[in-house]
Amino acid sequence: MISTVIGSIVGFVVAVPLTIVPTNRFLRPATERAFYSLTLIPIALFYIAFCFYYDDRSALQAEIIGVILFSALALWAYFTATWILIVAYLAHALWDLLHEVSLAGTGVDIGGTRVPAGYAAFCLVYDVIIAFYIAIRYRVWASDRTSAT
């Protein structure tokens, strides 16, 4: 329980002052949009890293499918429509939630990858905050994209 609370707090800190504030301040809207699109790919890759770190390949196939799915959504969003990126981050938050539920001792076992305590909560909070930030920046990114063409 305490690891979930700490993970959530760290997720907020990483999302807001360490990601949103600097990208908003230092990146142009088009570059910021690219950053959030491409960041979704390594975020998905962490679960594969955990398969190898904990030497448990039982969920590796599911995690690889997840990386392919989230990478495709990130690239699709970047090249076509930003709203897809919002959906992708919220879908990744659901992916994180499934990992957290699997670890919470609720009796629900999705056969997910073992992750460090609090990691799924951290990632879930980060993903939801980023999705909301993208929704807020949607119009700015769209107008910058239109003016660049």
N, C-alpha and C positions, 0 to 999 in steps of 0.2 A: 504494500500500500504506500509506504513512504517513498519507495523508488518511483512509483507512478506520479506522485506529487512533485518530486524533485525533477523527474523527466519532463513534466508539463511546464514547470517554471523555466527550466533550461531551454525548452522548445520556444517559449515566448521570448526569452532573452536573445536567442540566436535569430529568431524571425524578425523581431522589431528593431532593436538597436544595432544588431550586427549584420542584418541583411537589408531590410527595407529602408532604413534611414540612409545608409551609404549609397545604395543603388539609386534612390530617389534624388539624392543630392549630387552625385557625381556622374551619373550616366544619362545620356540623352534618352528620350522615350523609346526610340527604336532599338537602341543597345540594351536598355533595361528589359524590354520585351524579349530580346534574344537571350539575355542572361537567365530569365526565369524559365524560358522554354528549355534551354540546354541544361539547366540545373536539375531538371526532373530526371534526367538520364542517370547521373551518378547517384542520386538519391535512391533510385530503384536498385542500383548495383550493390548497395550496402548489404542487402539481404543475401545476395550470393556470397559476398565476403564472409558473412556470418556462418554460412553453410560450411565453408572451409575452415574458418577459425575454430568452430566447435567440432570439427571433424564429423559432421552429420550431414550426409548427402541425401537423406531421405526426402527432403523437400526441394532439392536442387532443380528438378525439372519444373516444378511449379514456379520457383523463383525466376528461372530463365524465361519462362513464358511471361511472367510479370514484367521483366526488364524489356522484353520485346514489345509488349503491349504499351508500357509507359513511354518507351522511346518512340514508338510509332505515333502515339498521341502528342508527344512533345513536338516532334517534327511536323506533324500534320497541323498542329496549332500555329507553329511558327510560320509555315508557308501559306496557310489559308486563313484561319479564323481564330482570333484570340480567345473567344468564349470556350473553345475546346480545351484550352489550357486550364481554365477554371474547373471544368469538369474533370480533367486529368488529375489535378491536385486534390480535388475532393474524392476522386476514386482511389487515389493513393492513400488518403487519410482513412478510407474504409479498409484498404489493404492493411494499414497499420493497426487499425482497430481489431481486425481479425487476428493479427498476431498477438495483440495484447489480451484479448479474450482467451486465446489458447493458453496463455501463460498465467492467467489470473486465478487458477484453481477453481474455476466454475464447473468443471466437469466437461466443458465443451472442448473438444480437441479437433482442431482443423488440420492437424498434421503439419503445422507451420514450422518455420525455421526457428531455431533457438536464437534468441537475441539477448543482449545484456539487459539486466533489470532496469526498467524505466525508459529503455530506448524506444519502444513502440509508442509510449505516451509522448515522449519528446517529438518524435516524427509526426504523430497525429496532430499535435498542437501546431507544429511548424507548418504542416501542409494546409491546415484549415486557415491559419492566419494569412499565409501566402495567397491562397485562393481568394480570400476576401480582399486582399490588397490588389490583386490583379483585377478583380471586379471593379474596384474603385478607380484604377488607372486605365480601365478599358477604353474610355472615350479619348483620353489623352494619347494613348498608343495608336488608336485608330486614326486620329487626326494627323498624327506625325507620319504615319504610314501613307496616308493620302497625299500629304504635302511633299513627301520624298519622291513620289512617282511622277 
